[in-house]
Every structure is written in C-alpha cells, then in structure tokens.
Amino acid sequence: MKRIFLAIGILVCLSAAWAGVRRILPSSIEYRGENIKLTKYYLDYDDYKNDPDNIDPSETERVQRLVSQAPVVHSFPSRKDAAHATFQVKFPGYGAGGFGGAIKEGDGSLNGFSVEIPRSDKTRYFIFRNTHGSYLLVDDFITSEEIQTVREDQGSLVYCTNSGQPTLVHPILKDK
C-alpha cells in the first residue's frame, strides 16, 4: 500500500514539476526572422501543428500580417523554384499546396499555390504563368473563397471552385 501511495505521490510531483518547467521552456517559433510566441512548449512538432491554439493570441494579428505581406519574387527559372519560394511564405505547421489551371502543360500554362493564413478563414494564392520555361507571377491575392482551378479567359484569370463554378475573376496584371 505504501508503494502505491509513493508511486502516486511521485507522479503528482512530476506532473506539477513538468507544468512549471513547461512554462519557462522556450515557447516560440521562428518565422521569416521573427520570433513568434506560442501558447506553450511542445515536445513534438506533430503536437504543435495539431493544436489549433498553438499561437499565442497576442501574436495572431502579427502572424496574419507577416504571412499576408511576405514578399515573393516575381520570376523564377523553374516551377520547382516558384513552389519553393511560395512554400517559404507558409507558417510552420499550417497548410500550403498547389493547383493547376484548366491544365495544359508547357508554355502559357498557369500554376497556382495556396498558403493558409493562420487563425483565419483566409488563404493567400499565388498564380504563375509558364513563359518559355520561366515562371512569372501574374496574381497574388487573399480570399476566403476555396479555389481549386484557374483559367485564362479574355485577359482575365477566372478562379473556380471544386465543382467548376467560377467564383472570382481578376484581370491579369501586366506589371507583375
């Protein structure tokens, strides 16, 4: 009986000690040269990324601004380089992905990438056009609409949902 109480006592003490130590351990993550405060220390990256409350509430606005305003170069020598640059905008533990146009490969094809904006219902989208093997940024915008494809129609980019329904139309900006 003494062993059971001793074991329970040790577990309670360890739990209390861990709760205290956890508060003083470094609880931040680096994003684009900035230290972002987290709600707690995470032993495991999966625990961090699966916690919807991982970013300290006082940092939410700053993180959203950093992701929304992160600069992206407008021209890349390959699709891989364009993808890598846009994935650098992604906040650690949050989503990013790619999508195509009304897919035609090669010159003139459109390639899109999306980056989740933490703690919002918004996504930042980057659209690149393949021009003789180089990838040029032709659109960069934020929306709460869920975009699945993009196609060009009479000088505009038409963005569609999963069902193929047009949801947004943007003019192609020539100076990008």
C-alpha positions as CSV (number, residue, x, y, z in Angstrom):
1,M,0.0,0.0,0.0
2,K,2.9,2.4,0.8
3,R,4.3,1.7,-2.7
4,I,1.1,2.7,-4.4
5,F,0.9,6.0,-2.4
6,L,4.6,6.6,-3.1
7,A,4.1,6.0,-6.8
8,I,1.1,8.3,-6.9
9,G,3.0,10.9,-5.0
10,I,5.9,10.8,-7.4
11,L,3.5,11.1,-10.4
12,V,1.8,14.1,-8.8
13,C,5.1,15.8,-8.1
14,L,6.4,15.0,-11.6
15,S,3.2,16.4,-13.2
16,A,3.5,19.6,-11.1
17,A,7.2,20.0,-11.9
18,W,6.5,19.5,-15.6
19,A,3.7,22.1,-15.6
20,G,6.2,24.6,-14.0
21,V,9.1,23.8,-16.2
22,R,6.9,23.8,-19.4
23,R,6.1,27.5,-18.7
24,I,9.7,28.5,-18.6
25,L,11.0,26.4,-21.5
26,P,11.3,28.3,-24.8
27,S,7.9,28.5,-26.3
28,S,8.4,30.3,-29.6
29,I,8.9,29.5,-33.2
30,E,10.9,31.4,-35.8
31,Y,9.1,32.7,-38.9
32,R,10.9,34.8,-41.5
33,G,13.5,36.0,-39.0
34,E,10.8,36.8,-36.3
35,N,10.3,35.0,-33.0
36,I,6.6,34.2,-32.6
37,K,5.3,33.4,-29.1
38,L,3.4,30.1,-28.8
39,T,0.9,29.2,-26.1
40,K,3.1,26.6,-24.6
41,Y,6.2,24.5,-25.1
42,Y,5.8,21.5,-27.5
43,L,7.9,18.4,-27.2
44,D,6.8,17.2,-30.6
45,Y,6.2,19.0,-33.9
46,D,3.0,17.0,-34.5
47,D,1.6,18.1,-31.2
48,Y,2.3,21.7,-32.2
49,K,0.8,21.5,-35.7
50,N,-2.3,19.6,-34.5
51,D,-3.0,22.1,-31.7
52,P,-5.5,24.8,-33.0
53,D,-4.4,27.1,-30.2
54,N,-0.7,26.8,-30.8
55,I,0.0,30.5,-31.5
56,D,-0.3,32.9,-28.5
57,P,-3.4,35.0,-29.0
58,S,-1.3,38.2,-28.7
59,E,0.6,37.1,-31.8
60,T,-2.4,36.3,-34.1
61,E,-2.6,39.6,-35.8
62,R,1.2,39.8,-36.4
63,V,1.4,36.3,-37.8
64,Q,-1.5,37.0,-40.2
65,R,0.1,40.2,-41.3
66,L,3.5,38.5,-41.8
67,V,2.0,35.7,-43.9
68,S,-0.2,38.1,-45.9
69,Q,2.6,40.6,-46.7
70,A,5.5,38.3,-47.1
71,P,7.3,39.3,-50.3
72,V,7.7,36.8,-53.2
73,V,10.0,37.3,-56.2
74,H,8.0,37.7,-59.4
75,S,10.1,35.5,-61.7
76,F,11.6,32.0,-61.3
77,P,13.7,29.8,-63.6
78,S,11.5,26.7,-62.9
79,R,8.2,25.6,-61.4
80,K,10.2,24.0,-58.6
81,D,11.8,27.3,-57.6
82,A,8.4,29.1,-57.7
83,A,6.9,26.4,-55.5
84,H,9.8,26.6,-53.1
85,A,9.5,30.4,-52.8
86,T,5.8,30.3,-52.1
87,F,6.2,27.5,-49.5
88,Q,8.7,29.7,-47.7
89,V,5.6,32.0,-47.1
90,K,3.8,29.1,-45.3
91,F,3.8,29.5,-41.5
92,P,5.2,26.4,-39.8
93,G,2.5,23.8,-39.0
94,Y,-0.1,25.4,-41.3
95,G,-1.2,24.3,-44.8
96,A,0.1,25.0,-48.3
97,G,-0.5,23.3,-51.6
98,G,-0.5,23.7,-55.3
99,F,-3.1,23.5,-58.0
100,G,-3.2,24.0,-61.8
101,G,-5.3,25.7,-64.4
102,A,-7.5,24.2,-66.9
103,I,-4.4,22.2,-67.2
104,K,-2.3,22.4,-70.3
105,E,1.3,21.7,-69.8
106,G,4.1,23.8,-71.3
107,D,4.3,27.4,-72.4
108,G,1.4,29.6,-71.2
109,S,0.2,27.1,-68.5
110,L,-1.0,28.5,-65.2
111,N,0.2,27.1,-61.9
112,G,-1.3,28.1,-58.6
113,F,-0.1,27.7,-55.0
114,S,-2.1,28.4,-51.8
115,V,-0.9,29.2,-48.3
116,E,-3.1,29.1,-45.3
117,I,-3.2,32.3,-43.2
118,P,-3.1,31.1,-39.5
119,R,-6.2,31.5,-37.4
120,S,-8.3,32.9,-40.2
121,D,-10.6,31.5,-42.8
122,K,-8.4,33.1,-45.5
123,T,-5.8,31.7,-47.9
124,R,-3.2,33.5,-49.9
125,Y,-3.0,32.5,-53.5
126,F,0.0,32.8,-55.9
127,I,-0.5,32.3,-59.7
128,F,2.4,31.8,-62.0
129,R,2.5,31.5,-65.8
130,N,5.0,29.3,-67.6
131,T,6.6,31.6,-70.2
132,H,9.3,29.7,-72.2
133,G,10.3,27.7,-69.1
134,S,10.3,30.6,-66.7
135,Y,7.6,31.1,-64.1
136,L,6.2,34.6,-63.8
137,L,3.9,35.8,-61.0
138,V,0.7,37.0,-62.6
139,D,-1.6,37.2,-59.5
140,D,-1.1,37.3,-55.7
141,F,-4.2,37.7,-53.6
142,I,-6.0,36.7,-50.4
143,T,-9.6,35.4,-50.2
144,S,-11.8,33.2,-48.1
145,E,-13.1,31.5,-51.2
146,E,-11.9,28.0,-51.8
147,I,-10.2,28.0,-55.2
148,Q,-9.4,24.7,-57.0
149,T,-8.6,25.8,-60.5
150,V,-7.7,28.8,-62.5
151,R,-8.0,29.5,-66.3
152,E,-7.5,32.5,-68.5
153,D,-10.4,34.0,-70.3
154,Q,-10.1,37.2,-72.4
155,G,-7.3,38.7,-70.5
156,S,-8.6,37.8,-67.0
157,L,-8.0,35.0,-64.6
158,V,-11.1,33.0,-63.7
159,Y,-10.9,31.1,-60.4
160,C,-13.3,28.2,-59.9
161,T,-14.4,26.0,-57.0
162,N,-14.2,22.2,-56.9
163,S,-17.5,22.0,-58.8
164,G,-16.0,24.1,-61.6
165,Q,-18.2,27.1,-60.7
166,P,-16.4,30.5,-61.3
167,T,-16.1,32.3,-58.0
168,L,-13.6,35.1,-58.7
169,V,-12.3,37.0,-61.8
170,H,-9.1,39.1,-61.7
171,P,-7.5,41.0,-64.6
172,I,-4.0,39.8,-65.4
173,L,-1.7,42.5,-64.1
174,K,1.0,43.3,-66.7
175,D,3.5,44.8,-64.3
176,K,3.9,41.7,-62.2
